[in-house]
Amino acid sequence: MSSTPRPDDRVASAFRFATELVAWVATPWALATHSVPLAVLSVVVLIGLPTLFSTPGDKRNVIVAVPGAVTIALVLLQLVAAVAASWAAWPVFAAVAVSVLAVVTAVLELPRWRWLLTST
């Protein structure tokens, strides 16, 4: 672990959580018309993976320790799921809003992502 302190990401965390909520709602919504089991599985994956896998120093409770790149990939999974599912399931105005939310989230996450990549 690097001696560089973890960046303050309270604002980024709020945006990240908002995007995660959208992913948790939009993804099963988009998939339910094709397969209800797949819709349920999507929620299990989107909530379960980040709960199970985390980078030491990034969260208080680490169940399975992973490198920072894995944590970043899990955030990117949430962002992509939110955007793709919103475009598939919702009206254009909502999908545009989700896309803007995801871009803002990604920009706000950059300091944390840099730290995650250098801390492992």
C-alpha positions in Angstrom: 0.0 0.0 0.0 1.3 3.4 -0.9 1.9 6.1 1.6 -0.2 8.5 -0.4 -3.4 9.2 1.5 -6.8 8.2 0.0 -8.3 11.3 -1.7 -11.5 12.8 -0.2 -14.2 11.5 -2.5 -17.4 12.4 -0.7 -18.8 14.2 -3.7 -17.7 11.5 -6.1 -19.2 8.9 -3.7 -22.6 10.5 -3.9 -22.5 10.6 -7.7 -21.1 7.0 -7.8 -24.0 5.8 -5.5 -26.6 7.6 -7.7 -25.2 5.9 -10.8 -25.2 2.6 -9.0 -28.9 3.0 -8.1 -29.7 3.8 -11.7 -27.8 0.6 -12.8 -29.6 -1.5 -10.2 -33.0 -0.3 -11.5 -32.4 0.2 -15.2 -30.5 -3.1 -15.9 -33.2 -5.5 -14.6 -35.8 -3.2 -16.2 -34.1 -3.6 -19.6 -33.5 -7.3 -19.2 -36.9 -8.3 -17.7 -38.6 -8.3 -21.1 -36.0 -10.9 -22.3 -35.5 -13.0 -19.2 -36.6 -12.5 -15.6 -33.9 -14.8 -14.2 -31.3 -12.7 -16.2 -32.8 -9.6 -14.7 -32.5 -10.9 -11.2 -28.9 -12.1 -11.9 -28.0 -8.7 -13.1 -28.9 -7.2 -9.7 -27.0 -9.9 -7.9 -23.9 -9.2 -10.0 -24.2 -5.4 -9.8 -24.6 -5.4 -6.1 -22.8 -8.5 -5.1 -19.5 -8.1 -6.9 -18.6 -4.7 -5.4 -19.7 -5.9 -2.0 -17.6 -9.0 -2.2 -14.5 -7.6 -3.9 -12.7 -4.4 -2.7 -9.3 -2.9 -2.5 -7.8 -2.6 1.0 -7.7 1.0 2.2 -10.6 1.9 -0.1 -13.3 0.4 2.1 -13.4 -0.4 5.8 -14.6 -3.9 5.5 -12.8 -6.0 2.8 -14.2 -9.5 2.2 -12.0 -10.4 -0.7 -9.0 -8.1 -1.4 -8.4 -7.2 -5.0 -6.0 -4.8 -6.7 -7.2 -1.2 -7.4 -7.7 -2.0 -11.1 -10.4 -4.5 -10.2 -12.3 -1.9 -8.1 -12.1 0.5 -11.0 -13.4 -2.1 -13.4 -16.3 -2.8 -11.1 -17.2 0.9 -11.0 -16.9 1.0 -14.8 -19.3 -2.0 -15.0 -21.8 0.0 -13.0 -21.4 3.1 -15.2 -21.7 1.1 -18.5 -24.7 -0.9 -17.1 -26.5 2.3 -16.1 -26.0 4.0 -19.4 -26.7 1.0 -21.7 -29.7 -0.1 -19.8 -31.2 3.4 -19.6 -30.9 3.7 -23.4 -32.5 0.3 -23.8 -35.4 0.7 -21.4 -36.2 4.4 -20.8 -37.1 7.4 -22.8 -34.4 9.5 -24.5 -34.5 12.3 -22.0 -33.9 9.9 -19.1 -31.1 8.1 -21.0 -29.4 11.4 -21.7 -29.6 12.4 -18.1 -28.1 9.0 -17.0 -25.4 9.4 -19.6 -24.5 12.9 -18.2 -24.6 11.5 -14.7 -22.2 8.7 -15.7 -19.7 11.1 -17.3 -19.7 13.4 -14.3 -19.2 10.4 -12.1 -16.3 9.2 -14.1 -14.6 12.6 -14.0 -15.2 12.9 -10.3 -13.8 9.4 -9.8 -10.4 10.2 -11.5 -8.5 11.1 -8.3 -9.7 8.0 -6.6 -8.9 5.8 -9.6 -5.3 7.3 -9.8 -4.9 6.5 -6.1 -6.3 3.0 -6.5 -3.8 2.3 -9.4 -0.8 3.6 -7.4 -1.8 2.2 -4.0 -1.5 -1.5 -4.9 
